[in-house]
């Protein structure tokens, strides 16, 4: 039972403030990778020390990069753009991190030794062909299991050639990997990308790397040239809005409650949940907005709503809410009317088939829903009140399923047994600690 989390009663009404949730995972991993290419000492504060970020640190160590990880900061001693030491038989374990597994490939396109990328059971089921195919066009050699999955072998080349790449899935991981490869390649790499998270572009722009960004109505145009140097840089990682989202939804589903979360990254490519919840009648205010090294930061105030409304969710919000749909489905479960979500195929490219699991959780709590390929209809019940026992297990240790289930248990009632408590170490090790504070 040590790895099972049990919840037997709803959370009481609250009025709380969270000084900080965990550091942003996307920014933490990108800082680690770019600092490893910088010349000299870079230091970060509030770096997320989750399994995914630790895997990123272990990866750069394999290439001879020195790292000092302390309680209050992380220090990376980069050796410059050509500072990686490629030894024979290097194996990088990306564990559960698609961000690490895909992004680091863009940094290895000029390796002179074969490097093997492996991952856990969940990551090994995810599609790596989508990033391997464009990297092959640069001239690197990649071999995948079943031409799609990990384990993967990559052997770079010194004769890299720039490419034109059309990213049409809205995958920030694929786009970022191509940007990293372009920074190693003579000539101009041109990327026409469906809109998605733009943390890589913003961090590169802040570092004054040779990248030109043009935002169009339905896509972004990115031009990348070979970088000559990356200067070392210090970085205070903002709080992760994906982590904050669990407590935002906990608040909006708990009667007579309010919450303020300080210093959260509100990058426009990440706030789909905020926009969607506002459309559903939730009061959310972004206060004290300010810019930090390219990223927009704010304090988030949220208040519970008496009358949640159903939504026909605009598909242009999918990308900016892709990690939060399990939570959005819970809000739709308590909304009046029928909510409809479409074009959610990317949910099944995550740590587990999340659309299927979203539907399964809704079924367990007695909410009618209809799944059709990549869409879901949810028939809300504003009076939902669970009296039965619910068990959540065998979900490929997807951290977001664990945390979303905990939010459902605390707001809808019933007795819940949620297995694989340690899954939160992937992205949000402090989740249960903050949750306990919320219950006081």
C-alpha positions as CSV (number, residue, x, y, z in Angstrom):
1,X,0.0,0.0,0.0
2,X,3.0,2.3,0.3
3,X,2.7,3.3,-3.4
4,X,-1.1,3.8,-3.3
5,X,-2.7,7.1,-2.5
6,X,-6.1,6.8,-0.7
7,X,-8.6,9.7,-0.6
8,X,-11.8,9.1,1.4
9,X,-13.5,12.5,1.6
10,X,-13.9,15.8,-0.3
11,X,-11.7,18.8,0.4
12,X,-13.3,21.6,2.5
13,X,-13.8,25.1,1.2
14,X,-10.6,27.1,1.3
15,X,-9.1,30.5,0.6
16,X,-5.4,30.0,0.0
17,X,-2.2,31.3,-1.5
18,X,0.6,29.2,-3.0
19,X,3.9,31.0,-3.1
20,X,5.3,28.7,-5.8
21,X,4.5,25.5,-7.5
22,X,7.3,23.5,-9.2
23,X,9.6,25.1,-11.7
24,X,8.5,24.8,-15.3
25,X,9.5,21.4,-16.7
26,X,9.7,22.6,-20.3
27,X,11.9,25.5,-19.4
28,X,14.0,23.4,-17.0
29,X,15.0,20.9,-19.6
30,X,15.7,23.5,-22.3
31,X,17.9,25.4,-19.8
32,X,19.9,22.2,-19.1
33,X,20.5,21.5,-22.8
34,X,21.3,25.0,-23.9
35,X,23.6,25.7,-20.8
36,X,25.5,22.5,-21.7
37,X,26.4,24.2,-25.1
38,X,27.2,27.6,-23.6
39,X,30.7,28.6,-22.9
40,X,31.4,28.9,-19.1
41,X,29.3,28.6,-16.0
42,X,25.5,28.9,-16.1
43,X,23.4,28.8,-13.0
44,X,19.6,28.2,-12.5
45,X,17.3,28.7,-9.6
46,X,14.0,27.0,-9.0
47,X,15.0,24.3,-11.5
48,X,12.5,21.5,-11.4
49,X,14.3,18.5,-9.8
50,X,11.9,15.9,-11.3
51,X,12.9,12.6,-12.9
52,X,12.7,14.1,-16.4
53,X,15.0,17.0,-15.5
54,X,17.4,14.7,-13.7
55,X,17.5,12.5,-16.8
56,X,18.5,15.6,-18.8
57,X,21.3,16.3,-16.4
58,X,22.5,12.7,-16.6
59,X,22.4,12.9,-20.3
60,X,24.7,15.9,-20.7
61,X,27.1,14.4,-18.1
62,X,27.6,11.5,-20.6
63,X,29.2,14.1,-22.9
64,X,31.7,15.3,-20.4
65,X,29.7,18.3,-19.1
66,X,30.2,19.1,-15.4
67,X,27.1,19.7,-13.3
68,X,26.7,20.8,-9.7
69,X,23.2,20.2,-8.4
70,X,22.5,21.8,-5.0
71,X,19.3,22.3,-3.0
72,X,19.0,26.0,-4.0
73,X,20.6,26.0,-7.5
74,X,22.0,24.0,-10.3
75,X,25.3,24.9,-12.0
76,X,26.4,23.7,-15.4
77,X,29.9,24.3,-16.8
78,X,29.4,24.3,-20.5
79,X,32.2,23.8,-23.0
80,X,30.8,25.6,-26.0
81,X,28.9,24.5,-29.0
82,X,31.5,21.9,-30.0
83,X,32.3,20.9,-26.4
84,X,30.6,17.5,-26.3
85,X,32.9,14.5,-26.0
86,X,31.6,11.6,-28.0
87,X,32.8,8.3,-26.6
88,X,31.9,4.8,-27.9
89,X,28.8,3.0,-26.6
90,X,27.1,6.0,-25.0
91,X,23.6,5.2,-23.9
92,X,21.2,8.0,-23.0
93,X,18.2,7.0,-20.8
94,X,15.5,9.5,-21.4
95,X,13.2,7.6,-19.0
96,X,9.7,9.1,-19.3
97,X,10.7,12.3,-21.0
98,X,9.6,12.9,-24.6
99,X,11.0,16.4,-24.3
100,X,14.5,15.1,-23.5
101,X,14.3,12.1,-25.9
102,X,13.4,14.2,-28.9
103,X,15.2,17.5,-28.2
104,X,18.6,16.0,-27.5
105,X,18.5,14.3,-31.0
106,X,18.8,17.8,-32.5
107,X,22.1,18.3,-30.6
108,X,23.5,15.0,-31.7
109,X,23.2,15.5,-35.5
110,X,27.0,16.1,-35.7
111,X,28.2,13.3,-33.3
112,X,31.1,11.2,-34.6
113,X,30.0,8.2,-32.6
114,X,26.8,6.2,-32.5
115,X,24.6,7.1,-29.6
116,X,21.7,5.0,-28.3
117,X,18.6,6.6,-26.8
118,X,16.4,4.4,-24.6
119,X,13.4,5.1,-22.4
120,X,10.9,3.6,-20.0
121,X,7.9,1.4,-21.1
122,X,5.7,4.4,-21.7
123,X,8.3,6.4,-23.7
124,X,9.2,3.4,-25.7
125,X,5.7,3.2,-27.1
126,X,5.7,6.8,-28.4
127,X,6.3,7.9,-31.9
128,X,10.0,9.0,-32.6
129,X,9.7,8.6,-36.4
130,X,8.1,12.1,-36.5
131,X,11.4,13.6,-35.4
132,X,13.8,11.1,-36.9
133,X,12.6,11.7,-40.5
134,X,13.5,15.4,-40.6
135,X,16.8,14.8,-38.8
136,X,17.7,12.3,-41.5
137,X,17.4,15.1,-44.0
138,X,20.1,17.0,-42.3
139,X,22.4,14.0,-43.0
140,X,22.3,12.2,-39.7
141,X,21.7,8.5,-39.6
142,X,18.9,7.3,-37.3
143,X,17.7,3.7,-36.8
144,X,14.5,3.0,-34.7
145,X,12.8,-0.1,-33.4
146,X,10.1,-1.0,-35.9
147,X,11.0,2.2,-37.8
148,X,9.1,4.2,-35.1
149,X,10.0,3.6,-31.5
150,X,12.8,3.5,-28.9
151,X,15.5,2.2,-28.6
152,X,17.0,4.5,-31.2
153,X,20.5,4.8,-32.6
154,X,21.8,8.1,-34.0
155,X,25.1,8.7,-35.8
156,X,25.8,12.3,-36.8
157,X,27.7,13.8,-39.7
158,X,30.2,16.7,-40.1
159,X,28.5,17.5,-43.5
160,X,25.2,18.7,-42.3
161,X,22.8,20.4,-44.8
162,X,20.0,22.8,-43.9
163,X,16.4,21.7,-44.6
164,X,12.9,23.1,-45.2
165,X,10.6,21.5,-42.7
166,X,6.8,21.6,-42.4
167,X,5.7,20.7,-38.8
168,X,2.0,20.1,-39.2
169,X,1.1,18.3,-35.9
170,X,1.7,21.1,-33.4
171,X,4.5,19.3,-31.7
172,X,6.9,21.7,-29.9
173,X,9.3,18.8,-29.3
174,X,9.8,18.1,-33.0
175,X,10.0,21.8,-33.8
176,X,12.6,22.3,-31.1
177,X,14.7,19.4,-32.1
178,X,14.9,20.8,-35.7
179,X,15.8,24.3,-34.3
180,X,18.7,22.7,-32.3
181,X,19.9,20.9,-35.4
182,X,19.7,24.1,-37.4
183,X,21.9,25.8,-34.9
184,X,24.6,23.2,-35.7
185,X,24.2,23.5,-39.5
186,X,25.7,25.9,-42.1
187,X,23.1,27.7,-44.2
188,X,19.5,28.5,-43.3
189,X,17.0,26.0,-42.0
190,X,13.4,27.1,-42.6
191,X,10.6,25.7,-40.4
192,X,6.9,26.3,-41.1
193,X,5.3,25.1,-37.9
194,X,1.7,24.7,-36.7
195,X,1.4,26.9,-33.6
196,X,2.7,25.2,-30.5
197,X,4.8,25.9,-27.4
198,X,7.5,28.4,-28.3
199,X,9.8,28.2,-25.2
200,X,12.8,27.1,-27.4
201,X,12.4,30.1,-29.8
202,X,12.1,32.6,-26.9
203,X,15.1,31.2,-25.1
204,X,17.2,31.2,-28.3
205,X,16.0,34.8,-29.0
206,X,17.0,35.9,-25.4
207,X,20.4,34.3,-26.0
208,X,20.8,36.3,-29.2
209,X,21.2,33.2,-31.3
210,X,20.7,33.4,-35.1
211,X,17.0,32.7,-35.2
212,X,14.3,34.8,-36.9
213,X,10.6,34.4,-35.9
214,X,7.6,35.4,-37.9
215,X,4.1,34.7,-36.5
216,X,1.4,34.2,-39.1
217,X,-2.3,33.6,-38.5
218,X,-2.2,29.8,-38.7
219,X,1.5,29.0,-38.4
220,X,4.9,30.3,-37.3
221,X,7.8,30.7,-39.7
222,X,11.2,30.1,-38.2
223,X,14.6,30.7,-39.9
224,X,17.7,29.3,-38.1
225,X,21.3,29.6,-39.0
226,X,24.4,28.1,-37.5
227,X,25.3,29.6,-34.1
228,X,28.9,30.7,-33.5
229,X,28.7,30.9,-29.7
230,X,26.3,30.7,-26.8
231,X,27.2,32.8,-23.8
232,X,26.7,31.3,-20.3
233,X,23.5,32.6,-18.6
234,X,21.7,32.5,-15.3
235,X,18.0,31.7,-15.2
236,X,15.3,31.7,-12.5
237,X,12.8,29.1,-13.8
238,X,9.2,30.4,-13.4
239,X,6.6,28.2,-11.9
240,X,4.9,25.7,-14.3
241,X,1.4,26.5,-15.4
242,X,0.8,22.8,-16.0
243,X,1.5,22.1,-12.3
244,X,-0.5,25.1,-11.3
245,X,-3.5,23.8,-13.4
246,X,-4.2,21.0,-10.9
247,X,-4.9,23.6,-8.1
248,X,-6.7,25.9,-10.4
249,X,-9.2,23.2,-11.2
250,X,-9.3,22.0,-7.6
251,X,-10.4,25.6,-6.7
252,X,-13.0,26.0,-9.5
253,X,-14.6,22.6,-8.5
254,X,-14.7,23.3,-4.8
255,X,-17.6,25.3,-3.4
256,X,-16.9,28.8,-2.0
257,X,-13.2,28.7,-2.6
258,X,-10.4,30.9,-3.9
259,X,-6.7,30.7,-4.6
260,X,-3.8,32.8,-5.7
261,X,-0.7,31.1,-7.2
262,X,2.4,33.4,-7.4
263,X,5.0,33.7,-10.2
264,X,3.5,31.4,-12.9
265,X,4.7,31.2,-16.5
266,X,1.7,32.4,-18.6
267,X,3.3,32.0,-22.0
268,X,0.5,32.4,-24.6
269,X,1.3,29.0,-26.0
270,X,0.5,27.4,-22.6
271,X,-2.6,29.2,-21.3
272,X,-5.3,27.2,-23.1
273,X,-6.7,25.9,-19.9
274,X,-7.2,29.5,-18.6
275,X,-9.0,30.6,-21.7
276,X,-11.2,27.4,-21.8
277,X,-12.1,27.7,-18.1
278,X,-13.0,31.4,-18.6
279,X,-15.3,30.4,-21.4
280,X,-16.9,27.8,-19.0
281,X,-17.7,30.5,-16.4
282,X,-14.7,30.3,-14.1
283,X,-13.4,33.5,-12.7
284,X,-9.6,33.7,-13.4
285,X,-7.6,36.9,-13.2
286,X,-3.9,37.2,-14.2
287,X,-2.3,39.8,-12.0
288,X,1.0,41.5,-11.8
289,X,2.1,40.6,-15.4
290,X,5.7,41.0,-16.2
291,X,8.3,39.8,-18.8
292,X,11.2,37.7,-17.7
293,X,13.9,36.8,-20.3
294,X,11.3,36.4,-23.0
295,X,8.6,34.6,-20.9
296,X,5.5,36.3,-19.5
297,X,5.0,35.8,-15.8
298,X,1.9,36.5,-13.6
299,X,0.1,35.8,-10.3
300,X,-3.0,33.7,-11.0
301,X,-6.2,34.3,-9.0
302,X,-9.1,31.8,-9.4
303,X,-12.5,31.6,-7.7
304,X,-14.9,28.7,-7.7
305,X,-18.0,29.0,-9.9
306,X,-21.6,28.2,-9.0
307,X,-22.7,27.8,-12.6
308,X,-20.2,26.0,-14.9
309,X,-21.1,26.1,-18.5
310,X,-20.5,23.5,-21.2
311,X,-18.3,24.3,-24.1
312,X,-17.8,23.5,-27.8
313,X,-14.1,23.8,-27.5
314,X,-12.4,25.7,-30.3
315,X,-9.7,23.5,-31.9
316,X,-7.3,26.4,-32.0
317,X,-6.9,26.1,-28.2
318,X,-5.9,22.4,-28.3
319,X,-2.2,22.9,-28.6
320,X,-2.0,25.4,-25.7
321,X,-4.0,23.1,-23.4
322,X,-2.7,19.7,-24.6
323,X,-1.4,18.7,-21.1
324,X,-4.5,19.9,-19.3
325,X,-7.3,18.1,-21.0
326,X,-7.8,15.5,-18.4
327,X,-8.5,18.3,-16.0
328,X,-10.7,20.2,-18.4
329,X,-12.7,17.0,-18.8
330,X,-13.4,17.0,-15.0
331,X,-14.7,20.6,-15.3
332,X,-16.9,19.6,-18.2
333,X,-18.2,16.7,-16.1
334,X,-19.7,19.2,-13.6
335,X,-20.8,21.7,-16.2
336,X,-24.4,22.1,-17.3
337,X,-25.0,20.7,-20.8
338,X,-22.9,18.8,-23.3
339,X,-19.3,19.7,-23.9
340,X,-17.5,18.8,-27.2
341,X,-13.8,18.5,-27.8
342,X,-12.3,17.6,-31.2
343,X,-9.0,16.9,-32.9
344,X,-7.3,15.5,-29.8
345,X,-5.2,12.9,-31.5
346,X,-2.0,14.4,-29.9
347,X,-3.4,13.2,-26.5
348,X,-2.4,9.7,-27.5
349,X,1.2,10.8,-28.2
350,X,1.6,11.5,-24.5
351,X,2.7,9.2,-21.7
352,X,-0.4,7.1,-22.0
353,X,-3.4,7.1,-24.3
354,X,-4.9,10.0,-22.5
355,X,-8.2,10.4,-24.5
356,X,-9.0,6.8,-23.6
357,X,-8.1,7.3,-20.0
358,X,-10.1,10.6,-19.8
359,X,-13.1,8.7,-21.0
360,X,-12.4,5.8,-18.5
361,X,-12.2,8.2,-15.5
362,X,-15.5,9.9,-16.6
363,X,-17.2,6.4,-16.8
364,X,-15.9,5.6,-13.4
365,X,-17.5,8.7,-11.9
366,X,-20.8,8.1,-13.7
367,X,-20.5,10.8,-16.4
368,X,-21.8,9.8,-19.8
369,X,-19.3,10.4,-22.6
370,X,-18.9,9.4,-26.3
371,X,-15.5,9.0,-27.8
372,X,-15.2,9.0,-31.6
373,X,-11.6,8.6,-32.9
374,X,-10.0,11.9,-31.7
375,X,-13.1,13.6,-30.3
376,X,-15.1,13.3,-27.1
377,X,-18.6,14.5,-26.0
378,X,-19.1,14.9,-22.3
379,X,-22.6,15.1,-20.8
380,X,-22.2,17.2,-17.6
381,X,-23.9,16.8,-14.3
382,X,-23.7,19.8,-12.0
383,X,-24.9,17.7,-9.0
384,X,-22.3,14.9,-9.3
385,X,-21.6,13.4,-5.9
386,X,-19.8,10.0,-5.8
387,X,-20.5,7.5,-3.1
388,X,-18.7,4.4,-4.3
389,X,-15.1,3.1,-4.3
390,X,-12.9,3.9,-7.3
391,X,-9.5,2.3,-8.2
392,X,-7.1,3.8,-10.7
393,X,-4.2,1.6,-11.8
394,X,-2.4,0.2,-14.8
395,X,-2.1,3.6,-16.5
396,X,1.6,3.4,-17.6
397,X,2.5,5.5,-14.6
398,X,1.3,8.6,-16.4
399,X,1.8,11.4,-13.8
400,X,-1.1,13.5,-15.1
401,X,-3.5,10.6,-14.7
402,X,-2.5,10.2,-11.0
403,X,-2.8,13.9,-10.2
404,X,-6.0,14.4,-12.2
405,X,-7.6,11.5,-10.3
406,X,-6.6,13.0,-7.0
407,X,-8.4,16.3,-8.0
408,X,-11.5,14.3,-9.0
409,X,-11.5,12.4,-5.7
410,X,-11.2,15.6,-3.6
411,X,-14.0,17.4,-5.5
412,X,-16.5,14.7,-6.5
413,X,-16.3,12.4,-3.4
414,X,-16.1,8.7,-3.1
415,X,-13.3,6.5,-1.8
416,X,-10.4,6.5,-4.2
417,X,-7.3,4.2,-4.4
418,X,-4.9,5.7,-6.8
419,X,-1.9,3.4,-7.6
420,X,1.7,4.3,-8.5
421,X,2.0,7.4,-6.3
422,X,5.7,7.7,-7.3
423,X,4.6,8.6,-10.9
424,X,4.5,12.3,-9.8
425,X,8.3,12.2,-9.6
426,X,8.3,12.6,-13.4
427,X,7.1,16.2,-13.3
428,X,5.8,17.4,-9.9
429,X,7.5,15.7,-6.9
430,X,6.0,18.3,-4.5
431,X,2.4,17.7,-5.7
432,X,1.2,15.8,-2.6
433,X,3.0,18.2,-0.2
434,X,1.1,21.2,-1.7
435,X,-2.1,19.2,-1.8
436,X,-1.7,18.4,1.9
437,X,-1.3,22.2,2.6
438,X,-4.4,22.9,0.7
439,X,-6.4,20.5,2.9
440,X,-5.4,22.1,6.2
